[in-house]
Amino acid sequence: MAASDRSAPPHPARSTSRAPRPSRKIIYTYAPLVDVSFAVGPGIKTMADLKGKKMGVQEPGGFADVMTRIVLKKAGLDAAKDVTFVTTTTAGRVQALATGTTDTAVLHIDQIKTVQKQTPTITVLANMWEVLTEYQYSVYIVPTQVLKDDAATPECIVRALMRANRAMYDPANRQKIIDLGVTQTKEAADVVADTFDTLVKARAWPQNEGLLKANIDGTIASEKGFGKITKDLKFEDVTDLTIVKKVVEQLGRVKDFPY
């Protein structure tokens, strides 16, 4: 599940007794797959070439750190011995890769396509949606009390989101989406167009429930392996598909689409 790059303010004091956190459930997603790529600098052609290189991350235990460690594990490399981790700012991660301060970076597709115009030697070593086939990139979480007291509101939100996700795959909408993307991001039209086409091909957006048991269970297992989750959790413990199943029934299921 996606982790945000943020730093929390220090706590001046912590009480020895803490109130239990309100129960929450995962109800939907905007991106079931990990739609980022592992970008590398010159001289890195295979995963084996990562040995001895500088891994660019934003914070220990953060999203880029976890993704990098997964790539290193797949490469058969020891994260503690075979590479060096270099911390960069979120805003500076692209420039750090371009200047050689780091040899790798976990970046969005559009970021890679933009920096490649200035530094063509930067390439994609791996698309994370191909490396992590059982991993949930993002989720929408709602307090269970809201699901009990005001289920109509999250249902309305999920219905609107599902309609928008399905619209992404309609060829008639392609140019309108690209034009909107250019307006909102201020990026070059060819970058936006290429990024959009890549995401469509990768089936980045869900069209049905979007929450695969294998993805959720795989993410829990991965997070437990990194020590970020200590409890024994199952798919049924963290999800509530009542609303999304209802919306799929209302809008009709998209056949031959896995999520």
C-alpha positions in Angstrom: 0.0 0.0 0.0 1.3 3.3 -0.9 3.3 5.2 1.7 3.5 9.0 1.6 6.7 10.9 1.9 6.2 13.0 5.0 7.9 13.9 8.2 5.9 14.0 11.4 6.5 16.7 14.0 8.1 15.5 17.2 5.9 14.6 20.1 6.7 16.8 23.2 5.4 14.1 25.4 3.7 10.8 25.2 1.0 9.5 27.6 1.6 6.1 29.1 -2.1 5.3 28.4 -3.3 5.7 24.9 -6.9 5.7 23.6 -7.5 2.9 21.0 -7.5 4.1 17.4 -10.9 4.0 15.7 -11.5 1.0 13.6 -11.0 1.5 9.8 -11.6 -0.6 6.7 -10.3 -0.5 3.2 -13.2 0.0 0.8 -11.7 0.8 -2.6 -8.5 1.8 -4.5 -7.4 4.2 -7.3 -4.4 2.1 -8.3 -4.2 -1.6 -7.5 -0.8 -2.0 -9.0 2.4 -0.2 -8.1 2.5 2.3 -11.0 6.1 3.6 -10.5 9.4 2.6 -12.0 12.9 1.9 -10.7 15.1 4.3 -12.6 18.9 4.0 -12.9 21.8 6.0 -14.1 24.5 5.1 -16.7 26.3 1.8 -16.4 23.4 -0.1 -14.9 21.9 -2.5 -17.4 20.9 -5.4 -15.2 20.0 -5.9 -11.6 23.4 -7.4 -10.9 24.9 -4.0 -11.8 23.3 -2.5 -8.7 26.1 -4.0 -6.6 28.2 -1.2 -5.2 25.9 1.6 -6.3 24.1 4.4 -4.4 20.4 3.8 -3.8 18.4 7.0 -3.7 15.6 7.0 -1.0 13.7 9.7 0.8 13.5 8.3 4.3 14.3 5.0 6.0 11.3 2.7 5.9 9.5 5.0 3.4 8.0 4.0 0.1 11.1 4.4 -2.0 13.2 2.6 0.6 10.8 -0.4 0.6 10.6 -0.5 -3.2 14.4 -0.4 -3.4 14.8 -3.2 -1.0 12.3 -5.3 -2.9 14.4 -4.8 -6.1 17.6 -5.6 -4.3 16.1 -8.8 -2.9 14.9 -9.8 -6.3 18.5 -9.1 -7.6 19.9 -11.3 -4.8 21.8 -8.5 -3.2 22.3 -7.7 0.5 20.9 -4.2 1.2 23.2 -3.9 4.2 26.4 -4.9 2.5 26.2 -4.7 -1.3 24.9 -1.1 -1.8 24.9 2.3 -0.1 21.7 4.2 0.7 21.7 7.9 0.1 18.9 10.1 1.5 17.5 12.8 -0.8 14.5 15.1 -0.5 11.4 14.3 -2.3 11.7 17.4 -4.5 15.4 16.7 -5.1 15.3 13.0 -6.0 15.2 13.5 -9.7 18.0 15.9 -9.8 20.1 13.7 -7.5 19.8 10.9 -10.1 20.5 13.2 -13.0 23.7 14.6 -11.4 25.0 11.2 -10.2 24.5 11.9 -6.5 22.5 8.7 -6.6 22.5 5.9 -9.0 18.8 4.9 -8.6 15.5 6.5 -7.8 11.9 5.3 -7.5 10.0 7.7 -9.8 6.7 8.2 -11.5 6.6 7.5 -15.2 6.2 11.1 -16.2 9.2 12.1 -14.0 11.4 9.6 -15.9 10.2 10.7 -19.3 10.9 14.3 -18.4 14.4 13.9 -17.0 15.3 11.6 -19.9 15.0 14.6 -22.2 17.9 16.3 -20.4 19.8 13.1 -19.4 19.2 10.3 -21.9 21.5 8.0 -20.0 18.8 7.5 -17.3 16.8 4.4 -18.0 14.1 2.2 -16.4 15.6 -0.9 -14.9 12.2 -2.3 -13.8 8.6 -1.3 -13.7 7.4 -2.0 -10.2 4.0 -3.3 -11.4 5.9 -6.1 -13.1 8.2 -6.8 -10.2 5.4 -6.7 -7.6 2.6 -8.8 -9.0 0.9 -9.3 -5.6 1.1 -5.9 -3.9 -1.5 -3.2 -3.3 -0.3 0.2 -4.2 -3.1 2.4 -2.9 -6.3 2.1 -0.9 -9.2 4.3 0.3 -9.8 3.8 4.0 -13.0 4.7 5.9 -13.8 4.6 9.6 -16.1 1.7 10.3 -18.4 4.1 12.3 -18.9 6.1 9.0 -19.8 2.9 7.2 -22.4 2.2 9.9 -23.8 5.8 10.2 -23.4 7.3 6.8 -22.7 4.6 4.2 -24.4 6.6 1.5 -21.6 9.2 1.4 -18.7 6.7 0.7 -21.0 4.9 -1.7 -21.5 8.1 -3.7 -17.7 8.7 -3.7 -16.9 5.1 -4.8 -19.5 5.3 -7.6 -18.0 8.6 -8.9 -14.4 7.2 -8.7 -15.3 4.0 -10.5 -17.0 5.9 -13.3 -13.9 8.1 -13.6 -11.6 5.0 -13.6 -13.6 3.4 -16.3 -13.5 6.5 -18.4 -9.7 6.3 -18.6 -10.0 3.3 -20.8 -12.4 4.8 -23.3 -10.4 5.8 -26.5 -12.9 8.6 -27.1 -11.7 10.3 -23.9 -7.9 10.0 -24.6 -7.2 13.5 -26.0 -9.5 15.2 -23.4 -7.6 13.4 -20.6 -4.2 14.3 -22.1 -5.2 18.0 -22.6 -6.4 18.1 -19.0 -3.2 16.5 -17.8 -1.1 19.1 -19.6 -3.2 21.9 -18.1 -3.0 20.5 -14.5 0.7 19.4 -14.5 2.3 21.9 -16.8 4.3 19.1 -18.3 5.0 18.6 -22.0 2.2 17.1 -24.1 4.3 14.2 -25.3 5.3 13.3 -21.8 1.7 13.4 -20.6 0.5 11.4 -23.7 3.3 8.7 -23.3 2.6 8.4 -19.6 -1.1 8.0 -20.1 -0.6 5.4 -22.7 1.8 3.5 -20.5 -0.6 3.5 -17.6 -3.5 2.3 -19.9 -1.4 -0.5 -21.2 -0.4 -1.4 -17.6 -4.1 -1.4 -16.6 -3.3 1.0 -13.8 -6.9 1.9 -12.9 -9.4 -0.5 -11.6 -12.7 -1.1 -13.4 -14.4 -3.4 -10.9 -13.7 -3.9 -7.1 -10.0 -3.2 -7.5 -9.1 -5.0 -4.3 -7.5 -8.4 -5.0 -7.1 -10.7 -2.0 -3.7 -11.8 -3.3 -2.5 -8.1 -3.5 -3.7 -7.3 0.0 -2.3 -10.5 1.5 1.0 -10.0 -0.4 1.3 -6.4 0.9 0.7 -7.5 4.5 3.4 -10.3 4.1 5.9 -7.8 2.6 5.3 -5.2 5.3 5.6 -7.9 8.0 8.9 -9.0 6.4 10.2 -5.5 6.7 9.0 -5.2 10.3 6.4 -2.5 9.5 3.5 -4.7 10.5 3.7 -6.9 13.6 0.1 -8.2 13.8 -1.2 -11.3 12.0 -3.7 -9.7 9.6 -5.9 -11.2 6.9 -7.7 -9.8 3.9 -11.0 -10.1 5.8 -9.6 -8.2 8.8 -8.8 -5.0 6.8 -11.3 -4.8 4.0 -15.0 -4.2 3.7 -16.2 -4.8 0.1 -19.9 -4.2 0.8 -20.0 -0.8 -0.9 -17.8 -1.5 -3.9 -19.6 -4.7 -4.7 -22.9 -2.8 -4.5 -21.5 -0.1 -6.9 -20.2 -2.8 -9.4 -23.7 -4.3 -9.4 -25.2 -0.8 -10.0 -22.9 0.0 -12.9 -22.4 -3.5 -14.3 -19.2 -5.5 -14.2 -16.6 -5.0 -16.8 -16.0 -8.4 -18.2 -12.5 -9.8 -18.7 -10.9 -7.3 -16.4 -9.3 -8.8 -13.3 -9.9 -5.9 -10.9 
